[in-house]
Amino acid sequence: MTVIFLRFHLAQNVFFILTRTNMKVLLVSQGSTGDIYPVIRLGKALKEAGHVVRFASAPLYRKVIEDAGLEFLHTPPDWEQPVFVECMRELDRQPNPIFLIRQIYRSGLSFMGELIDKIDTYIREHDLVVCSYVFPHFGVIAKRHNIPFATITFCHSVVPTPDFPPDTIPRLRAFPAPIQRKWNRFWWRLVDRIVDWAVNDLIVGILKNKGLSPMSHFILEPADLSIVAVSAPLMKISKRIDPRFQYTGFLRWQSEESPALEEELRQFCGDEKVPIITFGSVSFDHVQDIMSRFVQHWPRGRKIIIQSGWAGLSVELSRPEIKIICQVSHDQLFKFASCVTHHGGAGTTASVLHAGVPHIVVPHFGDQDYWGKEVRRLGVGTVIPQEKWPELLPSAVTKVTERSRYLKHAKKCAELLAQEDGPNNAVKALEEFVKNKRK
């Protein structure tokens, strides 16, 4: 019976390969590493499936894109990393998601026209365009050239559904289901219009000069296909969603591992797992003051590893139990973790979930509050406020490492994620999408 099953499975794969049509795929993403790395992983999967893949992004990411074996295409801005860091710091200052989106677009106004021209030129040479969800207006360019266009989102909080209102909007739990669904639909439509206004208010003049129509349905209809790079079995999702949104599972790409750092970490940790802090590419004001408060409250003799990240985390006076490291693969680093304190970015949250260790989430902006809620719902960690994390961290570490249920739940999540294949699921969804478009 096993032999028959294996032969049937092999025949299915052979048939799929023989009927597959190779494509030229243009990937487009800007922003921080959290916006770049998942798209690199998608590009790798597309290339492994036999497709030609090009990645249009800023020069800051050229090396990591080319090191992954993907062809790099230049787009503005030509900023060095410190300018990107300042942009992330400005995002951290925004009071709500609408202001956040406006700030993202405001930071690109000076080069938006050139960026549109570049993308317009690149799109013509491809069979499919896949773009980060914050730039759905590139779909207007793709439509002008009759090229299939898809977006990719890294958090399910932006997927509209009648079962839940947008994040931060209260739920009418005490009301009958039909009233709840009407309430939820109302808010999704309203948020969709507000976001369209917030973006068009800034860029409509540029779009008009390029012969492009204004942004329309940023939230409700970002593209004919929107890949949601999130684990559907693990996360709180609704079955009542527009079929254009397809959950595929996480897309994770790792920095290159360092044998020298591996030995350093082994020497530092010895036989024990230690807490780790990483805020990735998030940056924020008053870093020196924040880290001074952290040092004052972190117990002497208790080991901890701090990844400096884009914020440049460091300590004023050297302490042997505090180890500062630079960029490193999450998978390599988290092998040494008893728990991980992080900002709640989609990519970092996925990496900690795959590592099977408890989380302490310190949300800063955007979807990070939402990921913090999901961490708590899954029972894999806790959340502490950004304003007081240096003071609250020691007790939070004690809580998630000494209460066994956090580690137990984290390991169960990791076991489930080990069975998923987000990259290949995404590739198949895109292939089917283009195949249907060609009919």
FIKOLRO-56871 format. One line per 8 residues: number of its first residue (from 1); for each residue x, z negated, y of C-alpha. Coordinates in pm, 1 decimal. Last residue first. Layout:
N
NUM	X:Z:Y ~ ...;
//
This chain:
439
439	-752.5:1998.2:3145.5 ~ -430.0:1930.4:3335.7 ~ -554.5:1602.8:3485.7 ~ -639.1:1474.3:3138.0 ~ -280.9:1535.8:3020.5 ~ -146.3:1372.8:3336.7 ~ -341.0:1051.7:3270.0 ~ -261.2:1053.7:2898.3;
431	109.3:1071.4:2979.4 ~ 76.4:795.0:3237.8 ~ -106.3:561.1:2997.2 ~ 145.5:638.3:2721.8 ~ 436.3:556.3:2952.7 ~ 273.3:231.2:3063.5 ~ 221.4:117.0:2704.8 ~ 582.2:211.9:2632.2;
423	709.4:-10.9:2913.9 ~ 470.4:-301.7:2843.1 ~ 555.2:-344.1:2476.8 ~ 393.3:-671.3:2372.4 ~ 470.9:-883.2:2065.1 ~ 741.6:-1088.6:2238.2 ~ 482.5:-1172.3:2504.2 ~ 278.7:-1372.4:2251.7;
415	579.6:-1571.2:2133.0 ~ 683.6:-1640.4:2493.3 ~ 336.6:-1773.0:2574.5 ~ 346.4:-2005.0:2273.7 ~ 690.5:-2128.5:2379.6 ~ 563.5:-2211.7:2728.9 ~ 264.7:-2401.7:2588.0 ~ 490.1:-2625.9:2378.0;
407	739.7:-2669.7:2661.5 ~ 466.0:-2789.6:2896.8 ~ 300.1:-3005.4:2628.9 ~ 619.2:-3202.3:2568.8 ~ 598.7:-3409.2:2886.3 ~ 962.2:-3498.9:2957.1 ~ 1076.2:-3162.5:3093.5 ~ 776.0:-3076.7:3311.2;
399	738.1:-3422.3:3469.5 ~ 1107.1:-3503.3:3511.6 ~ 1160.8:-3172.2:3689.5 ~ 862.0:-3244.5:3915.9 ~ 999.6:-3590.1:3996.4 ~ 1334.0:-3444.8:4104.5 ~ 1171.0:-3153.8:4295.3 ~ 943.6:-3349.7:4527.2;
391	1188.8:-3417.8:4812.0 ~ 1346.1:-3072.4:4823.3 ~ 1000.3:-2913.7:4758.7 ~ 829.9:-3061.1:5062.5 ~ 735.2:-2767.0:5287.0 ~ 722.4:-2512.1:5004.2 ~ 453.5:-2706.9:4822.8 ~ 492.9:-2801.1:4453.9;
383	338.2:-2618.9:4159.2 ~ 342.4:-2718.1:3792.1 ~ 436.9:-2573.0:3456.4 ~ 338.3:-2400.2:3133.9 ~ -22.3:-2518.3:3111.0 ~ -153.5:-2162.5:3123.0 ~ -381.7:-2255.2:3413.1 ~ -90.3:-2416.8:3597.6;
375	124.8:-2104.8:3567.9 ~ -173.8:-1891.9:3666.7 ~ -226.3:-2097.6:3981.9 ~ 141.2:-2057.8:4073.2 ~ 110.2:-1683.2:4016.8 ~ -172.3:-1680.3:4271.0 ~ 30.0:-1874.6:4525.2 ~ 310.8:-1621.6:4478.9;
367	83.8:-1322.6:4546.9 ~ 189.7:-1297.5:4909.5 ~ 396.6:-1581.7:5052.1 ~ 623.8:-1879.3:4978.8 ~ 514.2:-2039.8:4652.9 ~ 732.9:-2315.6:4502.6 ~ 662.7:-2289.5:4128.5 ~ 808.7:-2535.0:3877.3;
359	804.4:-2356.4:3543.7 ~ 851.7:-2470.1:3183.4 ~ 1060.8:-2271.6:2930.7 ~ 961.5:-1987.5:2694.8 ~ 1217.1:-1733.4:2820.2 ~ 950.3:-1460.9:2830.1 ~ 738.3:-1675.1:3062.0 ~ 1043.8:-1742.4:3279.7;
351	1109.5:-1367.3:3302.6 ~ 747.0:-1287.5:3386.6 ~ 744.4:-1549.5:3662.9 ~ 1066.5:-1403.2:3801.1 ~ 921.0:-1052.9:3812.9 ~ 586.9:-1153.1:3965.9 ~ 739.2:-1378.3:4231.0 ~ 639.8:-1742.3:4192.9;
343	912.1:-1886.8:4413.5 ~ 1120.8:-2043.7:4138.8 ~ 1213.3:-2373.5:3973.7 ~ 1308.6:-2308.7:3611.9 ~ 1296.1:-2562.9:3330.1 ~ 1534.2:-2685.3:3056.6 ~ 1733.0:-2372.7:3128.9 ~ 2054.7:-2249.9:2963.7;
335	1900.6:-1940.5:2803.6 ~ 1744.0:-1882.7:3146.2 ~ 2067.7:-1743.3:3288.5 ~ 2127.4:-1459.4:3043.5 ~ 1763.6:-1350.8:3040.8 ~ 1747.4:-1371.2:3418.6 ~ 2052.0:-1146.1:3449.8 ~ 2292.8:-1269.7:3714.4;
327	2338.6:-1260.0:4089.8 ~ 2535.8:-1549.9:4237.1 ~ 2601.2:-1899.8:4103.4 ~ 2606.0:-2250.8:4251.5 ~ 2665.1:-2543.4:4014.5 ~ 2549.6:-2893.4:4106.8 ~ 2672.5:-3178.3:3880.0 ~ 3026.9:-3161.2:4020.5;
319	2909.0:-3212.0:4380.2 ~ 3065.0:-3001.4:4654.1 ~ 2955.2:-3088.2:5005.4 ~ 2735.0:-2867.7:5221.5 ~ 2533.6:-2714.6:4936.6 ~ 2439.2:-2349.1:4888.6 ~ 2134.8:-2122.2:4885.6 ~ 2209.5:-1781.9:5036.7;
311	1845.6:-1681.8:5097.1 ~ 1908.7:-1354.1:4913.8 ~ 1990.7:-1538.0:4592.6 ~ 2211.7:-1849.4:4567.6 ~ 2122.9:-1921.9:4205.5 ~ 2127.9:-2299.5:4169.8 ~ 2219.8:-2473.3:3842.4 ~ 2139.3:-2844.0:3797.2;
303	2309.8:-3140.0:3633.6 ~ 2199.9:-3497.3:3698.1 ~ 2503.8:-3713.6:3784.7 ~ 2376.3:-3797.0:4129.2 ~ 2001.9:-3763.1:4165.9 ~ 1879.5:-3478.5:4395.0 ~ 1721.9:-3630.1:4705.3 ~ 1999.5:-3598.8:4962.2;
295	2115.8:-3267.5:4815.6 ~ 1766.5:-3116.8:4854.4 ~ 1739.2:-3234.9:5214.4 ~ 2068.6:-3063.8:5295.3 ~ 1940.2:-2753.0:5115.7 ~ 1635.7:-2739.1:5341.2 ~ 1839.3:-2797.1:5657.5 ~ 2084.5:-2519.9:5568.4;
287	1805.4:-2277.8:5475.5 ~ 1623.3:-2328.8:5807.7 ~ 1412.7:-2010.5:5783.6 ~ 1322.9:-1822.5:5467.1 ~ 1443.4:-1563.4:5217.0 ~ 1288.3:-1441.1:4893.1 ~ 1513.0:-1206.6:4694.5 ~ 1539.3:-1439.0:4396.4;
279	1427.7:-1796.3:4464.6 ~ 1621.5:-1938.3:4171.9 ~ 1661.5:-2305.9:4081.4 ~ 1764.7:-2405.4:3728.3 ~ 1716.9:-2733.4:3541.1 ~ 1962.3:-2802.9:3256.4 ~ 1969.0:-2753.5:2879.1 ~ 2226.1:-2969.6:2702.8;
271	2518.4:-2908.0:2467.3 ~ 2777.6:-2839.8:2735.9 ~ 2600.7:-2723.7:3051.2 ~ 2904.4:-2658.4:3269.7 ~ 3130.7:-2514.5:2999.2 ~ 2851.4:-2295.3:2866.1 ~ 2768.6:-2181.8:3218.1 ~ 3127.4:-2083.8:3289.4;
263	3150.0:-1899.1:2956.5 ~ 2840.1:-1694.8:3034.9 ~ 2973.7:-1631.7:3384.1 ~ 3279.1:-1461.9:3236.4 ~ 3068.5:-1259.4:2990.1 ~ 2852.9:-1127.1:3278.0 ~ 2517.1:-967.5:3196.7 ~ 2403.4:-661.8:3391.9;
255	2088.9:-722.5:3594.9 ~ 1765.4:-711.7:3398.9 ~ 1459.1:-485.3:3402.9 ~ 1117.8:-617.7:3304.2 ~ 787.9:-429.4:3298.9 ~ 511.4:-669.2:3197.5 ~ 207.7:-558.7:2999.6 ~ 0.3:-238.4:3018.1;
247	-316.6:-327.3:3207.4 ~ -502.1:-17.7:3327.9 ~ -685.7:4.1:3661.8 ~ -859.0:345.7:3694.6 ~ -1115.4:210.6:3450.2 ~ -1278.6:11.5:3735.8 ~ -1301.0:-347.1:3621.2 ~ -1553.2:-544.8:3420.2;
239	-1325.8:-671.0:3141.8 ~ -1196.2:-941.3:3373.7 ~ -852.7:-1095.6:3379.5 ~ -699.0:-1441.2:3349.4 ~ -354.1:-1369.7:3211.4 ~ -206.6:-1388.7:2864.1 ~ -398.6:-1121.4:2674.6 ~ -373.5:-875.9:2968.5;
231	1.9:-908.5:3018.4 ~ 74.3:-768.5:3364.1 ~ 217.5:-440.7:3491.4 ~ -115.3:-313.7:3626.1 ~ -81.2:65.9:3626.6 ~ -319.2:219.8:3878.8 ~ -461.9:558.1:3789.0 ~ -680.5:774.6:4013.9;
223	-507.3:600.8:4302.5 ~ -545.5:307.9:4545.8 ~ -923.8:303.2:4497.3 ~ -1067.3:-42.2:4570.9 ~ -771.9:-200.5:4751.5 ~ -629.9:69.9:4982.2 ~ -973.3:232.0:5001.9 ~ -882.7:494.6:5264.7;
215	-565.7:528.3:5471.2 ~ -599.2:786.7:5746.8 ~ -578.6:1162.4:5680.7 ~ -245.1:1342.5:5684.0 ~ -136.7:1630.0:5906.8 ~ 203.9:1477.1:5971.4 ~ 118.9:1391.5:6333.5 ~ -207.2:1240.0:6207.5;
207	-22.0:1015.2:5963.4 ~ 210.6:893.8:6239.7 ~ -83.6:818.0:6467.0 ~ -269.7:641.3:6185.7 ~ 30.5:415.9:6119.9 ~ -36.9:78.4:6282.1 ~ -415.8:53.8:6312.3 ~ -433.8:244.1:5984.1;
199	-268.7:-45.0:5799.5 ~ -485.3:-331.8:5926.3 ~ -798.5:-114.3:5924.1 ~ -753.8:-17.2:5558.3 ~ -680.0:-382.1:5477.2 ~ -999.1:-494.5:5651.6 ~ -1207.2:-229.9:5476.9 ~ -1082.0:-324.5:5129.6;
191	-1124.3:-694.4:5210.2 ~ -1489.0:-628.8:5294.8 ~ -1552.6:-425.3:4980.8 ~ -1388.0:-692.6:4765.1 ~ -1586.4:-962.4:4945.0 ~ -1922.0:-795.6:4890.5 ~ -1843.1:-727.8:4525.8 ~ -1770.7:-1097.3:4469.9;
183	-2091.4:-1213.8:4634.1 ~ -2298.1:-959.2:4440.7 ~ -2127.9:-1072.5:4118.4 ~ -2198.1:-1439.1:4192.9 ~ -2563.1:-1361.6:4265.4 ~ -2597.6:-1181.9:3930.9 ~ -2421.9:-1471.7:3748.6 ~ -2659.0:-1744.1:3870.8;
175	-2513.9:-1984.0:4131.1 ~ -2314.1:-2304.2:4075.3 ~ -1981.0:-2121.8:4042.0 ~ -2009.4:-1944.6:4376.5 ~ -1636.2:-1873.1:4396.1 ~ -1439.2:-1942.9:4714.0 ~ -1224.8:-1663.0:4865.6 ~ -849.6:-1747.0:4848.3;
167	-789.2:-1469.9:4589.6 ~ -1043.8:-1189.7:4604.6 ~ -1376.4:-1273.2:4438.2 ~ -1399.2:-1289.7:4059.0 ~ -1635.2:-1135.9:3800.6 ~ -1731.9:-831.9:4009.1 ~ -1373.7:-704.8:3975.7 ~ -1109.6:-571.8:4213.9;
159	-748.9:-575.1:4087.8 ~ -530.4:-719.8:4365.6 ~ -481.9:-1059.4:4195.3 ~ -354.5:-875.7:3886.9 ~ 6.3:-880.2:4004.1 ~ 286.3:-625.4:3959.6 ~ 104.8:-314.5:4079.5 ~ 188.4:45.4:3993.5;
151	32.4:345.3:4161.2 ~ -53.1:684.6:4019.2 ~ -59.2:1036.5:4166.3 ~ -121.3:1367.4:3990.7 ~ 19.2:1658.6:4200.3 ~ -222.3:1896.7:4374.0 ~ 19.8:1949.5:4665.5 ~ -216.2:1801.3:4925.6;
143	-319.5:1539.6:4668.1 ~ 42.0:1423.7:4640.0 ~ 64.1:1385.5:5018.0 ~ -259.0:1183.1:5026.4 ~ -126.1:974.8:4735.2 ~ 165.6:875.4:4956.0 ~ -97.0:662.0:5132.8 ~ -85.1:424.7:4833.1;
135	233.2:259.7:4967.4 ~ 199.6:-112.3:4881.5 ~ 109.8:-31.0:4519.6 ~ 455.6:100.0:4432.6 ~ 439.9:472.0:4359.5 ~ 421.7:691.2:4052.7 ~ 423.8:1065.8:4125.0 ~ 364.6:1319.4:3848.7;
127	452.0:1683.3:3781.3 ~ 743.4:1698.1:4022.7 ~ 922.4:1936.2:4261.7 ~ 659.2:1930.0:4536.7 ~ 674.4:1550.2:4554.2 ~ 1033.9:1548.6:4678.1 ~ 969.4:1737.5:5001.1 ~ 660.8:1533.7:5093.4;
119	848.6:1214.6:5005.8 ~ 1125.3:1305.7:5248.7 ~ 883.6:1402.5:5526.7 ~ 685.2:1080.5:5478.9 ~ 1004.4:872.9:5500.4 ~ 1111.9:1054.8:5816.5 ~ 779.7:972.6:5980.6 ~ 787.7:610.3:5862.3;
111	1139.5:546.5:5997.6 ~ 1071.6:335.8:6307.1 ~ 737.1:212.8:6175.2 ~ 884.4:55.6:5862.8 ~ 889.7:-310.7:5967.8 ~ 534.3:-275.0:6100.5 ~ 417.5:-158.3:5758.0 ~ 539.3:-470.1:5578.5;
103	424.4:-683.6:5872.6 ~ 72.0:-544.5:5849.9 ~ 62.2:-625.2:5478.5 ~ 171.2:-984.0:5546.5 ~ -75.8:-1026.6:5832.7 ~ -350.8:-933.1:5587.4 ~ -209.1:-1163.2:5316.6 ~ -209.6:-1476.5:5537.4;
95	13.1:-1686.4:5768.6 ~ 318.3:-1458.9:5792.0 ~ 649.4:-1643.1:5835.5 ~ 775.5:-1568.2:5484.5 ~ 733.9:-1198.6:5560.9 ~ 979.4:-1239.3:5849.2 ~ 1236.6:-1394.5:5614.1 ~ 1190.8:-1100.0:5377.6;
87	1260.7:-862.6:5666.0 ~ 1569.4:-1067.5:5758.1 ~ 1695.3:-1031.9:5399.6 ~ 1637.0:-656.2:5410.8 ~ 1850.3:-647.7:5725.4 ~ 2123.0:-853.9:5556.2 ~ 2117.3:-612.0:5255.7 ~ 2237.9:-307.2:5448.5;
79	1973.9:-81.1:5596.1 ~ 1958.6:292.8:5536.1 ~ 1579.3:289.5:5559.6 ~ 1508.0:559.6:5458.2 ~ 1480.4:770.7:5144.6 ~ 1751.7:902.8:4917.1 ~ 1683.9:1027.2:4565.3 ~ 1854.4:854.1:4272.2;
71	1863.5:1000.6:3921.3 ~ 1812.0:735.6:3655.2 ~ 2070.2:609.6:3405.1 ~ 2017.3:239.9:3470.8 ~ 2350.8:233.0:3654.1 ~ 2203.3:503.2:3879.4 ~ 1916.2:279.5:3985.2 ~ 2140.3:-27.6:4023.7;
63	2386.5:171.5:4233.5 ~ 2131.0:338.7:4458.8 ~ 1940.7:21.5:4542.1 ~ 2073.1:-36.4:4893.6 ~ 2046.2:340.6:4948.2 ~ 1665.3:306.7:4991.7 ~ 1434.4:453.8:4729.4 ~ 1325.4:769.6:4550.8;
55	1369.7:741.1:4172.8 ~ 1394.3:1059.1:3966.4 ~ 1286.5:1087.7:3603.7 ~ 1289.7:1384.4:3366.5 ~ 1077.3:1296.5:3065.0 ~ 1195.7:1262.5:2703.5 ~ 1032.7:932.2:2605.2 ~ 1361.1:753.4:2672.4;
47	1338.4:887.3:3028.6 ~ 987.5:747.1:3072.5 ~ 1097.0:409.9:2934.2 ~ 1397.0:399.5:3167.9 ~ 1177.2:490.0:3464.0 ~ 931.5:211.7:3378.7 ~ 1220.1:-34.0:3367.2 ~ 1344.5:94.6:3703.6;
39	992.5:45.9:3841.9 ~ 998.7:-316.9:3728.4 ~ 1338.5:-365.4:3901.1 ~ 1249.8:-217.5:4240.6 ~ 959.6:-415.2:4387.3 ~ 1097.0:-753.5:4278.6 ~ 1439.1:-636.7:4396.5 ~ 1299.5:-632.6:4748.9;
31	1119.5:-357.4:4939.4 ~ 1080.9:9.7:4855.2 ~ 939.4:206.3:4563.7 ~ 882.3:569.2:4467.7 ~ 909.5:715.8:4116.5 ~ 898.3:1093.6:4078.5 ~ 831.4:1221.4:3727.0 ~ 918.8:1564.2:3589.3;
23	717.6:1586.6:3272.5 ~ 770.3:1656.3:2903.6 ~ 459.6:1750.9:2708.8 ~ 396.5:1532.4:2402.8 ~ 230.3:1702.0:2105.0 ~ 539.2:1691.2:1883.8 ~ 619.6:1330.8:1975.8 ~ 265.1:1208.3:1910.4;
15	250.4:1392.3:1577.6 ~ 581.5:1238.5:1470.5 ~ 459.8:891.2:1571.8 ~ 133.3:929.2:1378.7 ~ 316.5:1060.7:1072.3 ~ 549.1:759.3:1080.1 ~ 249.9:521.3:1093.5 ~ 87.2:703.7:798.1;
7	409.8:688.2:599.2 ~ 449.0:317.6:676.3 ~ 90.1:246.1:570.1 ~ 131.6:436.0:243.8 ~ 454.5:248.6:166.5 ~ 286.2:-86.9:238.1 ~ 0.0:0.0:0.0;
//
